[in-house]
Amino acid sequence: MRDQVVAITGASRGIGAAAARIFAEAGARVALLARSKADIAALAAEIGDAALAVPCDVADWESVQAAIGAVVVEWGRLDVLINNAGVIEPIARLSEASPAAWAHLIDINLTGVFHGMRAALPVMQRQGSGTILTISSGAAHRPLEGWSAYCASKAGAAMLTRALHEEEGQWLRVMGLSPGTVATEMQVQIKASGINPVSQLSFSDHIPAEWPARTLLWMCGDAAEAWRGQEISLRDEAIRRAVGLA
């Protein structure tokens, strides 16, 4: 990854922040995209000259377009986009969910992924190469009580990934990553909801954010070539062994 340029959405915490550190350690230059200006500024200061904090709201097309433009102005290219930004709220049964909150989640988790892809594609097309990785979920394939918005958004993002591979996979590396349950702030919200079996898990049941971060790095290398256009699951022991996870 030496001198490769990597843009990460939702980079202020969780998987996004862990990925920023892992990619920077591997020699990449990392653009930290998130709404939390103070958090990404602090992370950029921690990482050093290889990091760039770019305030960005993935639900806003113009914001995403401007953020990717700022990355290209700063470093001249974009080699990897990681669509990581996502939210879990509203956790509510369909009969009780706020329509506005439900739509806002879709704007972030699904439309935000489209915005990232759409902004990155022209840059990568000019280069003739690139990698776009999207964080998926087991919820993309399994309905869960109270998670209608989250499940629908992740299913849509998984299909977006497949559609992008269908259209551009001959030159573009496209993959999804389903990490399983990860020890992030999202799990605190899930635990507090008390809805569905995931909320009954203890925090120690979840994998550390470093695991999906290291898997994302592995997905950018030749060892992951066989998975182009597919969704990789960290529940797969063979994948964990290939990545070198405990």
DRENPA-556351 format. One record per residue (C-alpha): x, y, z; residue number from 1. Coordinates in steps of 0.001 Angstrom, whole numbers, plus 500000, padded with zeros to 6 digits. Each point is the difference from the previous one (the first is absolute). Last residue first. Layout:
! DRENPA-556351
{px=X py=Y pz=Z lofi=NUM}
...
END
This chain:
! DRENPA-556351
{px=493510 py=484629 pz=515754 lofi=246}
{px=500018 py=501924 pz=496736 lofi=245}
{px=502540 py=499320 pz=497240 lofi=244}
{px=497891 py=501227 pz=497081 lofi=243}
{px=499969 py=496536 pz=498439 lofi=242}
{px=499186 py=498417 pz=503367 lofi=241}
{px=497065 py=502336 pz=500546 lofi=240}
{px=498784 py=499329 pz=496467 lofi=239}
{px=500136 py=496236 pz=500560 lofi=238}
{px=498127 py=500439 pz=503287 lofi=237}
{px=497081 py=501621 pz=498176 lofi=236}
{px=498135 py=502231 pz=502479 lofi=235}
{px=502143 py=502784 pz=498600 lofi=234}
{px=497823 py=499917 pz=496900 lofi=233}
{px=501172 py=501127 pz=496563 lofi=232}
{px=497405 py=501307 pz=497580 lofi=231}
{px=500790 py=499435 pz=496339 lofi=230}
{px=500906 py=502025 pz=496923 lofi=229}
{px=503661 py=499091 pz=500318 lofi=228}
{px=500425 py=497106 pz=502439 lofi=227}
{px=502638 py=498033 pz=498069 lofi=226}
{px=502299 py=503029 pz=499967 lofi=225}
{px=500193 py=500115 pz=503807 lofi=224}
{px=503628 py=498827 pz=500280 lofi=223}
{px=500997 py=502636 pz=497446 lofi=222}
{px=499516 py=502815 pz=502476 lofi=221}
{px=497301 py=502584 pz=500749 lofi=220}
{px=497859 py=497425 pz=501822 lofi=219}
{px=502844 py=499486 pz=502495 lofi=218}
{px=499729 py=503657 pz=501048 lofi=217}
{px=496247 py=499604 pz=500462 lofi=216}
{px=500654 py=496872 pz=502060 lofi=215}
{px=502345 py=501926 pz=502280 lofi=214}
{px=497248 py=502534 pz=500674 lofi=213}
{px=497432 py=497214 pz=500434 lofi=212}
{px=502176 py=498546 pz=502787 lofi=211}
{px=501115 py=503313 pz=501544 lofi=210}
{px=496398 py=500798 pz=500926 lofi=209}
{px=500200 py=497304 pz=502700 lofi=208}
{px=497638 py=496999 pz=499731 lofi=207}
{px=496778 py=499934 pz=502010 lofi=206}
{px=499106 py=497429 pz=502681 lofi=205}
{px=501846 py=502027 pz=502661 lofi=204}
{px=497366 py=502737 pz=499722 lofi=203}
{px=497351 py=497547 pz=501176 lofi=202}
{px=497359 py=498785 pz=497572 lofi=201}
{px=496331 py=500515 pz=500841 lofi=200}
{px=499610 py=502933 pz=497622 lofi=199}
{px=500845 py=497697 pz=497087 lofi=198}
{px=497074 py=497743 pz=500927 lofi=197}
{px=497277 py=502514 pz=499074 lofi=196}
{px=499105 py=503268 pz=501815 lofi=195}
{px=501486 py=501033 pz=503343 lofi=194}
{px=500634 py=503457 pz=498542 lofi=193}
{px=502895 py=500751 pz=502373 lofi=192}
{px=502048 py=497116 pz=498626 lofi=191}
{px=499546 py=501260 pz=496419 lofi=190}
{px=501087 py=503511 pz=500967 lofi=189}
{px=503092 py=498649 pz=501778 lofi=188}
{px=500654 py=497760 pz=496996 lofi=187}
{px=500112 py=503075 pz=497765 lofi=186}
{px=502715 py=501459 pz=502235 lofi=185}
{px=502366 py=497305 pz=498725 lofi=184}
{px=500914 py=496419 pz=500943 lofi=183}
{px=499211 py=498377 pz=496654 lofi=182}
{px=497240 py=497531 pz=499121 lofi=181}
{px=500655 py=498223 pz=496720 lofi=180}
{px=502479 py=501559 pz=497595 lofi=179}
{px=498052 py=499752 pz=496732 lofi=178}
{px=502427 py=501457 pz=497484 lofi=177}
{px=498988 py=500952 pz=496466 lofi=176}
{px=502162 py=499975 pz=496907 lofi=175}
{px=500814 py=501976 pz=496848 lofi=174}
{px=503359 py=500113 pz=498209 lofi=173}
{px=499547 py=502105 pz=496853 lofi=172}
{px=501285 py=499095 pz=496523 lofi=171}
{px=497687 py=497238 pz=498740 lofi=170}
{px=497802 py=500519 pz=503045 lofi=169}
{px=498459 py=503194 pz=498649 lofi=168}
{px=496351 py=499244 pz=499247 lofi=167}
{px=499455 py=496628 pz=501661 lofi=166}
{px=502331 py=500954 pz=502866 lofi=165}
{px=497972 py=503158 pz=500584 lofi=164}
{px=496766 py=498017 pz=499979 lofi=163}
{px=501362 py=497503 pz=502522 lofi=162}
{px=501060 py=502794 pz=502351 lofi=161}
{px=496658 py=501743 pz=499558 lofi=160}
{px=498309 py=496698 pz=500887 lofi=159}
{px=501909 py=499844 pz=503295 lofi=158}
{px=499117 py=503641 pz=500662 lofi=157}
{px=496316 py=499204 pz=499478 lofi=156}
{px=500113 py=497058 pz=502391 lofi=155}
{px=501792 py=502243 pz=502496 lofi=154}
{px=497329 py=502678 pz=499723 lofi=153}
{px=497118 py=497536 pz=500295 lofi=152}
{px=501525 py=498335 pz=503061 lofi=151}
{px=500685 py=503359 pz=501682 lofi=150}
{px=496549 py=501390 pz=499266 lofi=149}
{px=498137 py=496849 pz=501068 lofi=148}
{px=502165 py=499549 pz=503107 lofi=147}
{px=497364 py=499711 pz=502705 lofi=146}
{px=499719 py=496242 pz=499660 lofi=145}
{px=502729 py=498571 pz=497805 lofi=144}
{px=499875 py=499044 pz=496335 lofi=143}
{px=502981 py=497998 pz=498705 lofi=142}
{px=502003 py=500618 pz=496814 lofi=141}
{px=501130 py=503606 pz=500282 lofi=140}
{px=499853 py=499613 pz=503786 lofi=139}
{px=503085 py=497795 pz=499726 lofi=138}
{px=501661 py=503292 pz=499291 lofi=137}
{px=501677 py=502032 pz=497258 lofi=136}
{px=502916 py=502403 pz=500144 lofi=135}
{px=500776 py=501107 pz=496458 lofi=134}
{px=503322 py=499759 pz=498182 lofi=133}
{px=500815 py=501933 pz=496829 lofi=132}
{px=503414 py=499395 pz=498423 lofi=131}
{px=501570 py=501904 pz=497134 lofi=130}
{px=501442 py=499842 pz=496528 lofi=129}
{px=500021 py=501735 pz=496616 lofi=128}
{px=501153 py=503287 pz=501535 lofi=127}
{px=497326 py=501997 pz=498194 lofi=126}
{px=497452 py=497333 pz=500962 lofi=125}
{px=501107 py=500257 pz=503634 lofi=124}
{px=499235 py=503701 pz=500140 lofi=123}
{px=496701 py=499625 pz=498131 lofi=122}
{px=498974 py=497129 pz=502319 lofi=121}
{px=500730 py=501620 pz=503359 lofi=120}
{px=497054 py=502413 pz=500111 lofi=119}
{px=497422 py=497436 pz=498833 lofi=118}
{px=501305 py=497297 pz=502329 lofi=117}
{px=499932 py=502297 pz=503003 lofi=116}
{px=496552 py=501358 pz=499161 lofi=115}
{px=498666 py=496472 pz=499470 lofi=114}
{px=501267 py=498996 pz=503450 lofi=113}
{px=498356 py=503068 pz=501516 lofi=112}
{px=496736 py=499076 pz=498279 lofi=111}
{px=500073 py=496706 pz=501876 lofi=110}
{px=501165 py=500474 pz=503591 lofi=109}
{px=499657 py=503772 pz=500318 lofi=108}
{px=496846 py=500845 pz=498044 lofi=107}
{px=498450 py=496684 pz=501046 lofi=106}
{px=500525 py=500965 pz=503652 lofi=105}
{px=498352 py=503365 pz=499324 lofi=104}
{px=496975 py=498279 pz=498441 lofi=103}
{px=499373 py=497954 pz=503152 lofi=102}
{px=500492 py=503082 pz=502212 lofi=101}
{px=497428 py=501955 pz=497963 lofi=100}
{px=497526 py=497112 pz=499915 lofi=99}
{px=500284 py=499562 pz=503791 lofi=98}
{px=499745 py=496294 pz=500752 lofi=97}
{px=497074 py=498703 pz=502088 lofi=96}
{px=498196 py=497530 pz=497718 lofi=95}
{px=503275 py=499070 pz=498339 lofi=94}
{px=501489 py=498945 pz=503337 lofi=93}
{px=502705 py=502297 pz=501242 lofi=92}
{px=503761 py=500427 pz=499993 lofi=91}
{px=500252 py=503334 pz=498231 lofi=90}
{px=502941 py=500152 pz=500196 lofi=89}
{px=502762 py=497670 pz=498766 lofi=88}
{px=502329 py=502451 pz=498235 lofi=87}
{px=502560 py=499678 pz=497213 lofi=86}
{px=503171 py=501432 pz=498520 lofi=85}
{px=502343 py=497277 pz=498699 lofi=84}
{px=500197 py=500454 pz=496249 lofi=83}
{px=503740 py=499453 pz=499581 lofi=82}
{px=501371 py=501695 pz=496890 lofi=81}
{px=503425 py=498950 pz=498740 lofi=80}
{px=502408 py=501412 pz=497412 lofi=79}
{px=499081 py=503665 pz=499874 lofi=78}
{px=502302 py=502440 pz=498200 lofi=77}
{px=501799 py=503342 pz=500044 lofi=76}
{px=500778 py=500144 pz=503724 lofi=75}
{px=498462 py=503226 pz=501310 lofi=74}
{px=497848 py=500948 pz=496997 lofi=73}
{px=498862 py=496382 pz=499678 lofi=72}
{px=499019 py=499862 pz=503678 lofi=71}
{px=498164 py=503333 pz=499734 lofi=70}
{px=498034 py=498726 pz=497003 lofi=69}
{px=498983 py=496923 pz=501965 lofi=68}
{px=498697 py=502286 pz=502736 lofi=67}
{px=498228 py=502345 pz=497576 lofi=66}
{px=498140 py=497112 pz=498344 lofi=65}
{px=499062 py=498625 pz=503407 lofi=64}
{px=498666 py=503355 pz=501212 lofi=63}
{px=498145 py=500600 pz=496728 lofi=62}
{px=498312 py=496621 pz=500270 lofi=61}
{px=498819 py=500504 pz=503602 lofi=60}
{px=499274 py=496759 pz=501892 lofi=59}
{px=503746 py=499358 pz=500215 lofi=58}
{px=500464 py=503086 pz=502163 lofi=57}
{px=503640 py=501037 pz=499725 lofi=56}
{px=502673 py=501814 pz=501979 lofi=55}
{px=503394 py=499144 pz=498454 lofi=54}
{px=502862 py=499177 pz=502379 lofi=53}
{px=503197 py=499106 pz=498112 lofi=52}
{px=502440 py=497374 pz=501253 lofi=51}
{px=503519 py=499024 pz=498894 lofi=50}
{px=501458 py=503102 pz=501650 lofi=49}
{px=499185 py=498733 pz=503486 lofi=48}
{px=497931 py=497069 pz=501268 lofi=47}
{px=499135 py=501614 pz=503345 lofi=46}
{px=499324 py=503409 pz=498422 lofi=45}
{px=497703 py=498336 pz=497457 lofi=44}
{px=498175 py=498246 pz=502846 lofi=43}
{px=499496 py=503291 pz=501837 lofi=42}
{px=498741 py=501717 pz=496850 lofi=41}
{px=497711 py=497038 pz=499323 lofi=40}
{px=498452 py=500350 pz=503454 lofi=39}
{px=499669 py=503789 pz=499937 lofi=38}
{px=498304 py=500065 pz=496601 lofi=37}
{px=497433 py=497309 pz=500804 lofi=36}
{px=498107 py=499799 pz=496685 lofi=35}
{px=502425 py=497448 pz=498600 lofi=34}
{px=502637 py=499458 pz=497313 lofi=33}
{px=503582 py=499184 pz=501045 lofi=32}
{px=502320 py=500000 pz=496996 lofi=31}
{px=502819 py=497510 pz=500455 lofi=30}
{px=503425 py=499977 pz=498353 lofi=29}
{px=501171 py=496414 pz=499888 lofi=28}
{px=503211 py=498565 pz=501444 lofi=27}
{px=498685 py=496860 pz=501712 lofi=26}
{px=499868 py=501831 pz=503352 lofi=25}
{px=497740 py=502565 pz=498301 lofi=24}
{px=497712 py=497198 pz=498835 lofi=23}
{px=499732 py=498559 pz=503521 lofi=22}
{px=499427 py=503387 pz=501681 lofi=21}
{px=497293 py=501044 pz=497546 lofi=20}
{px=498408 py=496547 pz=500206 lofi=19}
{px=499679 py=500297 pz=503794 lofi=18}
{px=498358 py=503417 pz=499614 lofi=17}
{px=497504 py=498652 pz=497470 lofi=16}
{px=499286 py=496786 pz=501916 lofi=15}
{px=498991 py=501925 pz=503107 lofi=14}
{px=500483 py=503755 pz=500051 lofi=13}
{px=500411 py=503202 pz=497980 lofi=12}
{px=500563 py=498299 pz=496661 lofi=11}
{px=496339 py=499674 pz=499014 lofi=10}
{px=501158 py=500143 pz=496394 lofi=9}
{px=503520 py=498857 pz=499181 lofi=8}
{px=502021 py=501375 pz=497083 lofi=7}
{px=503249 py=498163 pz=499164 lofi=6}
{px=502863 py=501441 pz=497942 lofi=5}
{px=502837 py=497568 pz=499237 lofi=4}
{px=503418 py=501361 pz=500975 lofi=3}
{px=501232 py=496549 pz=501138 lofi=2}
{px=496981 py=497694 pz=500109 lofi=1}
END
